[in-house]
Amino acid sequence: MNRPLRIAVIVAMALAVLAPVGLVAYQSFLDGPFFQPQTTFSLSAYEFVLDDEDFFEALGNSAMIAFGMTLIAVPLGAILAFLLVRTDLPGRRWIEPLILVPMFISSVVLAFGFVVTFGPVGLVSLWVKGWLGEVPWYLYSKPSLMVIAGLTHVPHVFLYASSGLRSLGSDVEEAARSTGAGPLRVALTVSLPMIMPSILYSAVLVFFLGFELFGLPLVLGDPEGILVLATYLYKLTVKLGTPSYQLMAVVVVAIVCIALPLVWLQRTLLKTANRYVAVKGKASAVRPVSIGAWRWPAVTLIGLWLLVTVVLPVSGLVLRSFVTSWGEGVSLAGSFTLHHFKELLNYPNLVRGIVNTVLMAAVGGAASVAVYTLVNLAAHRWNSGWTRVMDYLVLLPRAMPGLIAGLAIFWVFLFVAPLAPLRQTLLSIWAAYTLVWLAYGMRLVSGALLQVGPELEEAGRVVGASPWRVSRDLTLPLIKVGLIGSWLLIFVTYMREYSTAVYLLSPGTEVIGSLLVSLWGTGAVDTVTALSTVNIALIGLGLLLMTSFRKHHHG
């Protein structure tokens, strides 16, 4: 790709990223919606929000939940990574994919699952009540929210910690074992301290994700009026009876101001993590640490975590979608029905939502990967100030939760006249998804590009091929497998996405995730569980495709 084309691609990406962020900042300094002619510059929105007790309550709750879930997820994820990567734990190969499952299920669907299973009249709650005479937990509370958020975010920590541990040689561990140190001591004093930047990176990520929680607090916090920043923003839509765009913009600015330093900190830690591993050994030299009698208790604990975090909520939700009623004294055996699924077919918007979700994941996912590839090729092996600017720009959408990015894109489509007719089409949702997952998609594609040796591209240029031809005829065919793998991951990600399209929801552009959020507010539990089950089935299909593709490729 030649220099002018590279610059054009990077400038186009910069505009796509900065337009929504700039519009949000602009809207926050107005005294009404930007499209009203009489709107003037004012600090009234900041004054309103900073005087609102609900805002500070939501901010405090977000900080508390983010801190609590980080305290739970980080030690659990790090210990899980040590057990699966460095020890002789039985069944490691089939346990590892299962650990990542919570990342692929929409948190709003998981939240419904927890209500159906552990709620006041949940499946497990009723069983425990019959056994103990009472339910020893209360689902709609801050501690419950913290624990559930912590348990469901363990895979994020596991991913980074396991990746760090795989790049370590076993020399230091063997030295510690020769002095008589036990497995726990080896983990806490040798292995995990060696990957501390990776663990800190994942801790910052989980803390950051705590500020953008939406699905879990919406479902589990709402009954007790527990507000967090994302649900406070959602409630502002109806707080004054009219769309209070300027107030929403101030909350968005507050969230971005919290998130940007965290994103910068992550970037700094990631650089450190790559330099930190001083002891490297050949992969063949890594000998697993024997954990002896702790092998089966460790497997049992992992099984218990999976049971509470995924198996019970998901199976409870699916079971609920197949029964007519649910509660004390109700016989499940006599309540089975397919009625809830037949009901889905009676609502054209729900059928459209399912079709649109599949379209968005399959066709939209492929189009997004094409965009990520084009932007990556523009920066590929180009040591320039432009690429350094792009590195930072890519991270900017990460500082906005999906709910907020969807809102910002909605405003862009309202603000830019030529785009207005496209606002109520799937194109607006695709633009929002592509932007929200920009950093993730870029990382997936760049991982594939880095596997192409520079000497192959040099050879193409030596024989007189243009940079564009080298990219088209040499680089792209070589990374075809990596691109298909990236598309499958984006496919599953788009399938589970729920918050980004909430503000873009309109007749014709329904997707499952945003429909679930709006349906939950109406109390249509039967419809919610049936639609959630369809969503889980589609995600399962995507994961099955991904697994078979990997097996076929590696085989």
Legacy VTK file of the C-alpha trace (Angstrom):
# vtk DataFile Version 3.0
C-alpha trace
ASCII
DATASET POLYDATA
POINTS 555 float
0.000 0.000 0.000
1.527 3.354 -1.043
1.962 6.292 1.358
-1.030 8.495 0.241
-3.364 5.485 0.451
-2.018 4.547 3.904
-2.601 8.119 5.135
-6.122 8.185 3.594
-7.101 4.941 5.398
-5.732 6.178 8.747
-7.456 9.589 8.370
-10.779 7.879 7.522
-10.420 5.677 10.631
-9.528 8.719 12.760
-12.692 10.519 11.584
-14.832 7.459 12.323
-13.399 7.277 15.868
-13.252 10.996 16.689
-16.665 12.024 15.248
-18.762 10.232 17.930
-16.383 11.231 20.763
-16.236 14.863 19.555
-20.027 15.053 19.183
-20.515 13.752 22.749
-18.098 16.370 24.114
-19.847 19.113 22.072
-23.323 18.014 23.253
-22.212 18.112 26.909
-21.649 21.899 26.632
-25.135 22.660 25.289
-28.338 23.396 27.216
-30.500 21.122 25.018
-30.288 18.574 22.178
-27.828 19.726 19.458
-30.506 19.538 16.735
-32.795 22.147 18.360
-32.305 25.614 16.785
-32.578 27.555 20.095
-29.857 25.479 21.835
-26.947 27.537 23.226
-23.594 26.848 24.882
-23.940 26.336 28.610
-22.506 24.500 31.621
-26.018 23.771 32.919
-25.794 20.048 32.086
-22.591 19.710 34.160
-24.231 21.645 36.997
-27.308 19.384 36.924
-25.334 16.112 36.919
-22.838 17.291 39.564
-25.772 18.326 41.794
-27.578 15.019 41.278
-27.224 12.624 44.203
-28.113 9.696 41.929
-25.016 10.374 39.794
-22.659 10.183 42.786
-24.464 7.120 44.103
-24.060 5.451 40.690
-20.381 6.496 40.523
-19.728 5.113 44.034
-21.537 1.845 43.242
-19.617 1.434 39.969
-16.275 1.973 41.756
-17.238 -0.421 44.578
-18.439 -3.180 42.202
-15.396 -2.728 39.920
-13.056 -3.033 42.922
-14.944 -6.025 44.388
-15.091 -7.978 41.126
-11.363 -7.323 40.531
-10.560 -8.725 44.000
-12.483 -11.898 43.108
-11.530 -12.378 39.439
-7.766 -11.709 39.604
-6.661 -14.300 42.246
-9.066 -16.929 40.832
-7.979 -16.341 37.207
-4.254 -16.357 38.104
-4.490 -19.588 40.147
-6.568 -21.230 37.392
-3.905 -20.257 34.828
-1.146 -21.750 37.027
-3.105 -24.999 37.525
-3.868 -25.452 33.826
-0.566 -24.287 32.312
2.098 -25.321 34.860
0.776 -28.366 36.759
-0.201 -31.996 36.107
-3.912 -31.243 36.662
-6.072 -34.051 35.181
-8.191 -33.175 32.132
-6.392 -29.891 31.407
-7.115 -30.028 27.656
-10.898 -30.161 27.986
-11.128 -27.865 31.036
-9.396 -24.916 29.324
-12.010 -24.259 26.572
-14.784 -24.512 29.203
-13.151 -21.777 31.306
-13.584 -19.296 28.423
-17.338 -19.993 27.984
-18.539 -17.051 30.208
-16.760 -14.656 27.794
-18.944 -15.856 24.937
-22.342 -15.657 26.631
-24.031 -12.263 26.752
-23.950 -10.915 30.315
-27.601 -9.901 30.059
-28.491 -13.542 29.211
-26.329 -14.788 32.106
-28.093 -12.293 34.399
-31.515 -13.728 33.391
-30.062 -17.184 34.080
-29.030 -16.150 37.605
-32.529 -14.757 38.292
-34.199 -17.964 37.085
-31.769 -20.178 39.038
-30.702 -18.248 42.168
-33.500 -15.654 42.425
-36.108 -15.707 45.264
-38.125 -18.423 43.445
-35.225 -19.818 41.394
-34.626 -23.502 40.728
-31.630 -23.789 43.083
-33.149 -21.363 45.634
-36.317 -23.497 45.993
-34.246 -26.685 46.344
-32.042 -25.082 49.041
-35.128 -23.674 50.785
-36.695 -27.134 50.928
-33.471 -28.452 52.409
-32.520 -25.648 54.854
-35.900 -23.984 55.388
-34.623 -20.668 53.972
-32.479 -19.249 51.156
-29.114 -18.101 52.618
-28.500 -15.492 49.901
-30.300 -12.539 48.338
-29.629 -12.112 44.634
-30.697 -8.460 44.296
-27.892 -6.951 46.389
-24.510 -5.275 45.877
-22.531 -8.222 47.352
-24.328 -10.666 44.989
-23.699 -8.348 42.032
-20.001 -8.118 42.970
-19.594 -11.890 43.360
-21.410 -12.713 40.098
-19.473 -10.016 38.154
-16.208 -11.316 39.682
-16.921 -14.974 38.846
-18.011 -14.196 35.262
-14.851 -12.112 34.613
-12.380 -14.828 35.708
-11.749 -15.854 32.022
-10.350 -12.371 31.192
-7.641 -12.798 33.842
-7.071 -16.438 32.902
-6.368 -15.483 29.250
-3.587 -13.001 30.041
-2.081 -14.952 32.956
-1.976 -18.239 30.979
-0.405 -16.457 27.998
2.321 -15.023 30.297
2.969 -18.410 31.949
3.363 -20.147 28.582
6.293 -17.871 27.719
8.167 -18.816 30.916
10.809 -21.526 31.085
10.553 -23.986 33.975
14.151 -23.426 35.230
13.239 -21.222 38.206
10.311 -23.439 39.192
12.584 -26.486 39.168
15.137 -24.626 41.321
12.374 -23.795 43.840
11.123 -27.392 43.863
14.644 -28.721 44.465
14.746 -26.695 47.704
11.560 -28.443 48.852
8.962 -25.756 48.014
5.397 -27.074 47.627
3.183 -26.345 44.556
1.322 -23.453 46.239
4.588 -21.840 47.315
6.048 -22.272 43.801
2.923 -20.570 42.362
2.848 -17.655 44.841
6.590 -16.955 45.137
7.973 -17.916 41.697
5.572 -18.458 38.750
2.932 -15.758 39.333
5.395 -12.986 40.408
7.264 -13.609 37.128
4.129 -12.682 35.137
3.075 -9.790 37.390
2.714 -7.256 34.500
0.275 -9.646 32.738
-1.702 -10.074 35.983
-1.733 -6.296 36.602
-2.825 -5.720 32.986
-5.767 -8.091 33.459
-6.595 -6.474 36.841
-6.811 -3.036 35.176
-8.950 -4.573 32.395
-11.416 -6.142 34.883
-11.574 -2.901 36.927
-12.235 -0.964 33.695
-14.944 -3.475 32.647
-16.551 -2.917 36.069
-17.323 0.689 35.068
-19.092 -0.404 31.888
-21.248 -3.137 33.459
-24.790 -2.781 32.157
-26.621 -6.116 31.772
-25.886 -7.509 35.245
-26.793 -4.297 37.192
-29.863 -3.717 34.992
-31.287 -7.166 35.811
-29.864 -7.787 39.299
-29.636 -4.214 40.663
-32.891 -2.720 39.396
-35.312 -4.488 41.799
-33.488 -2.843 44.751
-32.790 0.449 42.944
-29.021 -0.168 42.766
-27.706 2.305 40.181
-24.348 2.106 38.385
-23.074 4.598 35.772
-24.417 2.660 32.748
-27.882 2.105 34.266
-27.966 5.741 35.511
-27.300 6.811 31.904
-30.076 4.490 30.683
-32.465 5.927 33.305
-31.613 9.535 32.311
-33.461 8.875 29.050
-36.710 8.893 31.014
-35.692 10.961 34.074
-36.936 14.307 32.737
-39.627 12.907 30.454
-37.775 14.090 27.321
-34.481 12.850 25.809
-31.976 14.778 27.944
-29.066 14.453 25.499
-26.899 17.053 27.241
-27.134 15.231 30.630
-26.372 11.888 28.997
-23.364 13.460 27.266
-21.972 14.690 30.627
-22.195 11.136 32.049
-20.444 9.799 28.923
-17.658 12.392 29.366
-17.309 11.289 33.027
-17.012 7.595 32.030
-14.465 8.393 29.288
-12.422 10.483 31.778
-12.326 7.482 34.147
-11.560 4.997 31.359
-8.815 6.832 29.418
-6.187 6.709 32.221
-7.015 3.001 32.692
-6.558 2.321 28.952
-3.233 4.226 29.030
-2.144 2.221 32.117
-2.995 -1.042 30.319
-0.919 -0.029 27.312
2.058 0.791 29.563
1.727 -2.537 31.398
1.518 -4.469 28.129
4.829 -2.969 26.964
6.384 -3.941 30.307
4.926 -7.466 30.121
6.718 -8.126 26.831
10.072 -7.099 28.329
9.533 -8.671 31.721
10.003 -12.381 31.022
13.705 -12.844 31.669
13.742 -16.620 31.954
12.769 -18.310 28.738
13.082 -22.008 28.088
12.251 -24.254 25.172
8.687 -25.455 25.228
9.942 -29.042 25.505
11.868 -28.128 28.653
8.707 -27.150 30.588
7.933 -29.885 33.090
4.606 -29.715 34.919
4.658 -29.082 38.665
3.241 -32.125 40.468
0.397 -31.138 42.817
-0.038 -34.656 44.196
-3.040 -35.090 46.481
-4.365 -31.618 45.491
-5.119 -32.741 41.907
-8.717 -33.849 42.469
-9.713 -31.124 44.960
-8.407 -28.601 42.365
-10.510 -30.206 39.587
-13.540 -30.202 41.937
-13.092 -26.471 42.675
-12.868 -25.633 38.953
-15.982 -27.762 38.352
-17.805 -25.908 41.135
-16.888 -22.509 39.634
-18.136 -23.654 36.196
-21.313 -25.068 37.748
-22.210 -21.815 39.548
-21.056 -19.426 36.807
-22.281 -21.152 33.637
-23.952 -24.556 33.941
-26.695 -23.729 36.489
-27.672 -20.250 35.139
-27.700 -21.406 31.496
-29.484 -24.724 32.110
-31.974 -22.989 34.465
-32.725 -20.373 31.801
-33.154 -22.985 29.055
-35.387 -25.124 31.324
-37.513 -22.051 32.184
-38.109 -21.435 28.463
-39.690 -24.901 28.137
-42.117 -24.757 31.111
-45.492 -23.010 31.502
-45.044 -22.041 35.158
-42.384 -21.984 37.832
-42.376 -21.670 41.624
-43.075 -23.424 44.903
-45.225 -26.535 44.623
-45.157 -26.513 40.787
-44.386 -29.882 39.166
-41.910 -29.230 36.336
-42.614 -32.641 34.779
-46.204 -31.662 33.993
-45.358 -28.142 32.812
-43.284 -28.774 29.676
-44.319 -26.786 26.602
-43.057 -25.329 23.311
-45.603 -22.520 23.551
-43.044 -19.766 24.360
-41.078 -20.540 21.179
-44.247 -20.647 19.061
-45.165 -17.264 20.580
-41.885 -15.791 19.263
-43.123 -16.511 15.720
-46.245 -14.393 16.348
-44.165 -11.229 16.770
-42.568 -10.027 13.501
-40.093 -7.802 15.411
-38.730 -10.837 17.338
-38.377 -12.930 14.163
-36.628 -9.960 12.484
-34.383 -9.659 15.553
-33.205 -13.271 15.161
-32.655 -12.897 11.389
-30.872 -9.532 11.831
-28.598 -10.956 14.547
-27.484 -13.824 12.285
-26.990 -11.370 9.369
-25.047 -8.948 11.550
-22.795 -11.717 12.893
-22.163 -13.439 9.540
-22.179 -10.666 6.909
-21.490 -7.719 9.253
-18.709 -9.661 11.000
-17.031 -10.386 7.633
-17.335 -6.699 6.604
-15.831 -5.607 9.955
-12.883 -7.998 9.516
-12.364 -6.496 6.022
-12.246 -2.998 7.609
-9.828 -4.143 10.360
-7.621 -5.794 7.715
-7.535 -2.653 5.547
-6.565 -0.463 8.539
-3.952 -3.009 9.640
-2.435 -3.165 6.152
-2.193 0.660 6.154
-0.030 0.523 9.289
1.744 -2.779 8.501
5.563 -2.441 8.735
5.304 1.358 8.439
7.420 3.080 11.040
5.763 6.484 11.043
4.171 9.016 13.359
0.864 8.241 11.616
0.874 4.640 12.912
1.678 5.800 16.470
-1.325 8.172 16.323
-3.428 5.271 15.049
-2.309 3.049 17.960
-3.869 5.521 20.400
-6.975 6.204 18.293
-7.794 2.477 18.116
-8.001 2.402 21.917
-10.367 5.396 22.176
-13.619 3.443 21.511
-12.469 1.043 24.250
-12.936 3.908 26.705
-16.660 3.941 25.836
-18.946 1.106 26.959
-21.066 -0.411 24.167
-24.206 1.379 25.399
-22.437 4.746 25.086
-20.794 4.016 21.731
-24.222 3.067 20.356
-25.658 6.339 21.678
-22.758 8.353 20.171
-23.196 6.661 16.760
-26.953 7.383 16.965
-26.111 11.078 17.463
-23.630 11.059 14.544
-26.380 9.696 12.256
-28.702 12.478 13.504
-26.036 15.210 13.245
-24.600 14.450 9.777
-27.430 15.157 7.327
-26.326 12.726 4.529
-26.259 9.880 7.085
-29.727 10.619 8.533
-31.655 8.289 6.140
-29.363 5.402 7.197
-30.060 5.836 10.925
-32.940 3.365 10.931
-31.079 0.723 8.931
-28.775 -2.107 9.983
-25.862 -0.026 8.666
-25.969 2.169 11.801
-25.767 -0.912 14.061
-22.941 -2.364 11.950
-21.005 0.944 12.230
-21.466 0.905 16.033
-20.377 -2.755 16.368
-17.326 -2.200 14.134
-16.279 0.811 16.209
-16.879 -0.812 19.633
-14.806 -3.891 18.708
-12.139 -1.940 16.780
-9.275 -2.592 19.243
-10.203 -6.294 19.541
-10.573 -6.828 15.782
-7.345 -4.934 15.029
-5.463 -7.139 17.507
-6.881 -10.338 15.953
-5.860 -9.356 12.417
-2.454 -7.912 13.401
-1.695 -11.245 15.144
-2.167 -12.999 11.776
-0.130 -10.333 9.887
2.834 -10.628 12.246
3.225 -14.292 11.260
4.178 -13.283 7.699
7.973 -12.997 7.416
9.127 -9.568 6.108
11.496 -11.294 3.644
8.514 -12.667 1.636
7.059 -9.175 1.144
10.547 -7.812 0.341
10.900 -10.477 -2.386
7.617 -9.326 -3.939
8.802 -5.711 -4.009
12.200 -6.700 -5.472
10.517 -8.205 -8.558
8.733 -4.874 -9.116
5.297 -5.485 -7.600
3.560 -2.413 -6.169
2.922 -2.316 -2.375
-0.814 -2.800 -3.038
-0.148 -5.842 -5.262
2.174 -7.350 -2.630
-0.631 -6.971 -0.051
-3.286 -8.386 -2.393
-1.375 -11.280 -4.007
1.033 -12.255 -1.236
0.160 -11.031 2.267
-3.638 -11.590 2.197
-3.516 -15.179 0.811
-0.893 -16.035 3.464
-3.101 -14.810 6.322
-6.355 -16.311 4.931
-6.609 -18.874 7.773
-5.974 -16.151 10.384
-8.691 -13.971 8.816
-11.255 -16.811 8.881
-10.359 -17.433 12.552
-10.789 -13.689 13.264
-14.175 -13.699 11.501
-15.390 -16.652 13.602
-14.418 -14.845 16.824
-16.117 -11.633 15.648
-19.155 -13.751 14.584
-19.604 -15.060 18.165
-18.882 -11.586 19.615
-21.554 -9.897 17.458
-23.991 -12.713 18.258
-23.724 -12.033 22.001
-23.570 -8.195 21.800
-26.521 -6.563 23.537
-25.780 -3.037 24.804
-24.437 -1.313 21.657
-27.735 -1.446 19.752
-30.010 -0.366 22.657
-30.248 3.264 21.453
-30.240 2.230 17.781
-33.237 -0.089 18.180
-35.982 0.829 15.685
-38.560 -1.070 13.581
-36.535 -3.124 11.100
-33.187 -2.943 12.931
-33.965 -5.175 15.927
-31.232 -7.514 17.171
-31.654 -10.160 19.886
-29.476 -8.442 22.522
-31.213 -5.055 22.500
-34.657 -6.707 22.252
-33.866 -8.638 25.446
-33.018 -5.392 27.285
-36.287 -3.709 26.220
-38.402 -6.863 26.820
-37.014 -7.315 30.351
-38.403 -3.895 31.257
-41.921 -5.066 30.283
-41.729 -8.167 32.523
-42.253 -10.608 29.607
-40.260 -13.399 31.299
-41.545 -16.207 29.026
-40.512 -14.325 25.878
-37.167 -13.277 27.411
-36.217 -16.865 28.346
-37.255 -18.252 24.933
-35.344 -15.548 23.036
-32.317 -16.005 25.354
-32.377 -19.752 24.608
-32.351 -19.001 20.851
-29.386 -16.655 21.459
-27.499 -19.341 23.443
-28.155 -21.886 20.648
-26.789 -19.479 17.995
-23.698 -18.704 20.116
-23.231 -22.471 20.644
-23.344 -22.950 16.864
-20.694 -20.241 16.427
-18.441 -21.839 19.070
-18.908 -25.249 17.408
-17.836 -23.774 14.037
-14.836 -22.142 15.707
-13.749 -25.365 17.433
-14.110 -27.516 14.306
-12.228 -24.913 12.220
-9.342 -24.909 14.704
-9.246 -28.724 14.864
-9.302 -28.994 11.066
-6.626 -26.288 10.698
-4.303 -27.714 13.364
-5.026 -31.253 12.229
LINES 1 556
555 0 1 2 3 4 5 6 7 8 9 10 11 12 13 14 15 16 17 18 19 20 21 22 23 24 25 26 27 28 29 30 31 32 33 34 35 36 37 38 39 40 41 42 43 44 45 46 47 48 49 50 51 52 53 54 55 56 57 58 59 60 61 62 63 64 65 66 67 68 69 70 71 72 73 74 75 76 77 78 79 80 81 82 83 84 85 86 87 88 89 90 91 92 93 94 95 96 97 98 99 100 101 102 103 104 105 106 107 108 109 110 111 112 113 114 115 116 117 118 119 120 121 122 123 124 125 126 127 128 129 130 131 132 133 134 135 136 137 138 139 140 141 142 143 144 145 146 147 148 149 150 151 152 153 154 155 156 157 158 159 160 161 162 163 164 165 166 167 168 169 170 171 172 173 174 175 176 177 178 179 180 181 182 183 184 185 186 187 188 189 190 191 192 193 194 195 196 197 198 199 200 201 202 203 204 205 206 207 208 209 210 211 212 213 214 215 216 217 218 219 220 221 222 223 224 225 226 227 228 229 230 231 232 233 234 235 236 237 238 239 240 241 242 243 244 245 246 247 248 249 250 251 252 253 254 255 256 257 258 259 260 261 262 263 264 265 266 267 268 269 270 271 272 273 274 275 276 277 278 279 280 281 282 283 284 285 286 287 288 289 290 291 292 293 294 295 296 297 298 299 300 301 302 303 304 305 306 307 308 309 310 311 312 313 314 315 316 317 318 319 320 321 322 323 324 325 326 327 328 329 330 331 332 333 334 335 336 337 338 339 340 341 342 343 344 345 346 347 348 349 350 351 352 353 354 355 356 357 358 359 360 361 362 363 364 365 366 367 368 369 370 371 372 373 374 375 376 377 378 379 380 381 382 383 384 385 386 387 388 389 390 391 392 393 394 395 396 397 398 399 400 401 402 403 404 405 406 407 408 409 410 411 412 413 414 415 416 417 418 419 420 421 422 423 424 425 426 427 428 429 430 431 432 433 434 435 436 437 438 439 440 441 442 443 444 445 446 447 448 449 450 451 452 453 454 455 456 457 458 459 460 461 462 463 464 465 466 467 468 469 470 471 472 473 474 475 476 477 478 479 480 481 482 483 484 485 486 487 488 489 490 491 492 493 494 495 496 497 498 499 500 501 502 503 504 505 506 507 508 509 510 511 512 513 514 515 516 517 518 519 520 521 522 523 524 525 526 527 528 529 530 531 532 533 534 535 536 537 538 539 540 541 542 543 544 545 546 547 548 549 550 551 552 553 554
